[in-house]
Each structure stands twice: as C-alpha cells, then as structure tokens.
C-alpha cells in the first residue's frame, strides 16, 4: 500500500465514489467525503474501496462551510499524516429559469459547485507537497456549453476552470498541480434526475447523438482523475480535460 492520501468530496455516489475506488485501487488511502443530506450511503463506497484492496474512511463534510472543509482535511491528516491529492467533486444541480431565479437559488448552487471547490483546494493546499495535485470536477455545462435553466450551475462550472488555472500558476512553483476534468454526459444519480437534469429518457436519447454511441460511466472519469493524480501527469498543470465521447466536437445534423 502506498502512503499517498486522497481527500474526495461528494464521494458517496457517482463520479466521487468511482474516483475513491479508482484511487484506492492505485494505492491511495482515501478520505470519503460525504454530506449528511445525501441520500446515498457512503459506506457502500467504503465497502467498494476495501473490496479493491484499499483503505478508506468516511468523513462528513459540508463544502458550504469553511470550518467543515478544514475539519475534513484535518481529520485525513490526523488519520494518515498527509494529503497528496484533493478531488473537489461535490456538486448540486437545480433547474431554475433565469428571469425568476432568486438570489438564494443562485447562491445555493455557487456555494457548493464553485465555492466548495475553492474551500477544498484551500484546505488541502498547506499539506500538499512536491507531486501533490488538486483535481476539480467541472462540466460541459459551463465548461463548454451554456445550459438553459441552469445558468447558476454553468457559471459555477466555468468558474472552476478559472480557479484551477490560477492555482496552477500559484502552486506550481511548489510542485503542486491543479487541473479540471470536464465530464460530458455521464450516467450518475445527478444526471438521472428527471426534474433537474436529463433523466433516464434524456440520457437514452443522448446515446443517439454522441459519437461514442452512449453516455459515459463514472469510472471513465475516475480513470482520468487517477492519471492526473499520478506521476504520469507530472507536466500537466492548469488544464481542463474534456471527457465526453466526442460530444462537444461533433456537428449535429
């Protein structure tokens, strides 16, 4: 088992859970960040980590709170003595038309999807050493496209890219890299929500116009996260990597 340690927010399901398992399989100990309001059981992620031969711990964290995020990272350091990789994955998705959007609706999404990424990176940064990595999960909504009734979400996800670029410049001299992953349409509990996202029917239909012929899987994003966390990505810094089955480069009929 490697001594390397990863902290991952939003790791009870979807991309976060898959990333925890992937990094554990690759030798990281993983702090499985979970929010008490999440309906998914983070112990399922822990069981999958352990089944993969890894070591993990479930730790509650609310990325809206600086105190909570700082405590999350501190608990990982108390457990294992270090942090080598921070994966800022926690996110929410809420549909709201722009003309009627309230300040609270706007702020709620940005507090999680952008400010939560900042808090996670900021809490981890003092612990990251040469070879350390910050990985933030953006989205094609905001990262590439606009999305009607999701202007707050797209704004947050676009902001994530600006944040990692700036962190790359600031932390790079310390040997710490910061990159974003821009997932395309990935089958997760979030995207399967028919109220706030595409839902099962929308995802099924997407397979007809994505050149890969299907939507993506969480483990396909997790594999990129593992690469970015490892030595093979030692000269990749400040980048936003699109993983979308060629969706965003295809001309639609």
N, C-alpha and C positions, 0 to 999 in steps of 0.2 A: 504493500500500500504506500502510495506517495504521501508525502507530508503536505501536499498542496491542499488549500482550503478554498471553497467557493461559497459565497452567500448569494442566494437567489430569492428574489421577492416574487410573490404570486405563484408559488410552486406547488399548490395543491392540485392543479389540473392543467390541461392543455400544454402550451409550449413550456411553461415553467416546470411542470412535472417531468416532461420529457427531457429537459435540459439537466435537471437534477440527476436523472438516471444515467444520461449520457456522460456527464462529467464524473459521476461515481464510477462508472464502468472504466473510465480512463484514468482513474486513480485519485480523484479529488475526494476529500471529505466534503459533505455538502450540508449547509445550513438551509433548511427547507422553510422559507418564509411563508407564513400563512396569516390570513386576516380572519378574525372571528366571525365576520359576516358572510364569509364564503361558504356556500352550501356543500362544497366538496371536502372530503376528508383527507387532510394532509398525511395521515398515517398510511393511506394507500400509496402515496408517493414514497414514504419511508420504507414500506414493505418492498416496493419495487427496487429501491436503491439497495437494500440489503440482499434481495434476490440476485442482484447484479454483482454481488461481492463487495459492495461499498459500505461506507459508514456515513450515517447522517443523523441529524437532529431536527425535530420540528420546533420552530421558534415563532411565536406570534409577533406580527409586525403590522402596524398601520402606517403606510407610507405618507399619509396626510400629516403625520406628526413627526417633527424633528426628534423629539425625545424618544419616541418609539423606534425610529430607524437607528438612532445612535445606540440604543439598548440592544437591538437586534444584532448589529455588527459586534458590539462589545461582548455579547454572550458567545458568539462564534469564536472570538479571540480568547475568551476565558476557557472555552472547551478545548481548543486546538492550538492556541498560541500564535495564530497568524491568520491573515487573509491574503489570498493571491489573486482572486478573481471575484468581481462583483457583477452579477447579472441583474440588471434592473428591468424586470419583466412585468411587474404588477400593473394592471390596467383595467379600466372600466369602459363600457360603451353604452351610450344613452342617446336614443334618437330624439331630436328636438329641432323644429323648424327655426331658422334664424330670426325671422321677424318677431316671433313670440317668445324667443329664448330669454329666460330670466338671468340675472347676474348669478344667482345661486346655481342654476343649471350649468352655466359656463364655468364657474369657479370649481364646482364639484369634479368635473372631468379633468380640468387642468391640474387640480391639486394632486390627483392620482397619476395621471398619464404623463405629465411633464415635471411638476414639482417633486413628485415622488421619485422620479429618476434622478433629479438633482440631489435630493436628500440621500439617496442610496450611494451615489458616487461620492458625495462629500463625506459621508460617514466612513466609507471604506478607504478613501484616499490616504489618510495618515498611516495606514497599515500596509499599503501596497508598496512592494519593493521592486527592484530591478526585475523585469519579466512579468510584473503584475499587469492586470487587464481589467478594464471596465467594458462591459458589453450591455448595450441598451437596445430594447426591442421597440422599433418604430412600426410603421405600417405603410402599405402602398397608399392608404388614405392619408394624405398629408405629405408623406414621403415622396409620392409620385403624382397621385391624382387628388382632385377635390372630391368631396362626397356630400351630396345634398342631405340636409337634416342632420349632419354630423360635423358642422364647422368647428365646434369646440374640440372634438376628437382629432380632426385633421390638423388643427392648429397645434395641438399638443404634440402630435407625432412629427410634425415638421420641426417643431422646436427641439425635439430630441436630437435631430441631426445637427443643428447648430451647436447644441451643447457638447456633443462628443467631438466635434471639430475643435472647439475651443479647449476642451480638456486635453486633447491630443497635443496641442501646442504647449499648454501649460505644464502638463505632467510628463510629456515626452522626455525632457532632459533628465528626469529621474528614472528613465527606463520603463515607465508605465504607459501602456497603450489604451486608447479609448476608441471603440468602434460601435456602429449601429448595425443591426440587421433589420432589413425591410421585408417582412413576410408579405407574400401575396395572399391569395385566398387559401386559408388553412382550416381544416376541419377541427374545430375546438368547441368547447361548450359556449364560448362567446359568439362565434360565427353561426352556431346552430340556433341561436336565439332568434325566433322569427319576428319579434317585436322591435328589437334594437339593431338587428343585423340581417343577414340574408336568410337565415333559417335553412332547414333541410332542402326545401324545394329550390331555393335560390342557389345553394351550393351545387345541387344536382345539375341545374341548368348551366352553371358556370363551366362544368366539365366540357360542354359543347363548344365553348369559345376559347378556352385555354389551350394553347398549342400542345401542352403535355397531355391533354385529354382527360384531366382530372384536377381536383383541388389537391392541395398539399397536405402532408401529415406533420404533426408536431415534431416527430423525431427527425424530420428533414431540416427543420430549423435548428433543432438541438445539435445536430451534427456540425452545422456551421459555427454555432457557439463554441463547441469543443475545439474546433480548429482555431478560432480566434483567441481562445484562452491558452493555446499551446505554443511551443517554440517554433512550429512551422509558420506561424503568423508574426514572427518577430519584427518584420519590417512593414507590417500593415498597421497603419495608425491614422485615425481621423477619417475613416471611410464609412460609407453606408452601403452595405451589400444587399442587393435585391435578390430574393429567393422566391420566385413566383411562377416557375414553369413556363416562362416567356410571355406571361400575360401582358406585361406592360410594354413589350416591344412588338406585339402583333397588331397588324392592321385588321380591323374588323370589317366584314362585308356590310 
